[in-house]
Amino acid sequence: MPPSTLQERILNLVQTLQFAWFSGHVLTLIGSAIHLLSVLMFRSATKPYTIAYVGALISYGVVIYKSHGIPQLNTRYAQRLVMDENVQYLLLALYWFFSKPISVTLVPYATFSTFHALGYIRSNIIPTVFPVPSSTASSSRAVTWQAKTQQRIKSWTDKNYDTAMRFVAQIEVIGIMGRLLLGIFRLQIMAIFLYAQFLRFRYHLSSYTRQAFTKLRLAMDNVSQDPRVPPVVGKAYLTVKDMITRYGQAVVQQQPRQ
């Protein structure tokens, strides 16, 4: 028989890997919200930043474990990991966790966590904590507040998912990389190189990332063709664009064969 008391239902819920995954997303949301609020207040608290990335490591770690199982020391397992976007985000979160805080890097993780947390609340939290009474469930005409709430959550996530993913891609391509390029004057070369590798894989795997790069390229093309831009700047831009294009295409050539 299914658990009858609230305590039993909650106990069964929290003992699952999926709840650990959900908890990681909640930590990411709480840590991100507090840190970004502190930035707006010109305080930039680092502890919430760390908590946010602890949550990201937990949630992505659970996903990777459920997808690939216990780590194995063989080529096939490594190839599966390389082409898994969750692994890429886990490694990136690990790097941000040990690096000096860069607030904008939290935006993609917090955005993903918002959708994942809402989905879990709709599918697991509401049915577990607020089950529909059997007498109400047996009535075909009854529309419970639980069902209404779940439908509203689903409608909101379905409506806003594409917009949110495009927003994340813009932040990753322009916001984060732009912030890292500002650090080139502080000789923060390693972060730029590692993040460029991440974007290279994202370009290959994500249509949203490709759209973000296309929009950026079109905007830069328009600027470089402006008569007021010195010719030397236009030539430099074309050279850099060609280098970036060849660098991005290399990931396709390096993709492991199935």
Secondary structure, DSSP 4 states (H G I P E B T S, - for coil): ----SHHHHHHHHHTSHHHHHHHHHHHHHHHHHHHHHHHHTT---HHHHHHHHHHHHHHHHHHHHHHH-S---SHHHHHHHHT-HHHHHHHHHHHHHHSPP-GGGHHHHHHHHHHHHHHHIIIIIHHHHSPPPHHHHT-SS---HHHHHHHHHHHHHHHHHHHHHHHHHHIIIIIIHHHHHHGGGGT-HHHHHHHHHHHHHHHHH-HHHHHHHHHHHHHHHHHHTSTTS-HHHHHHHHHHHHHHHHHHHHHHHHPPP-
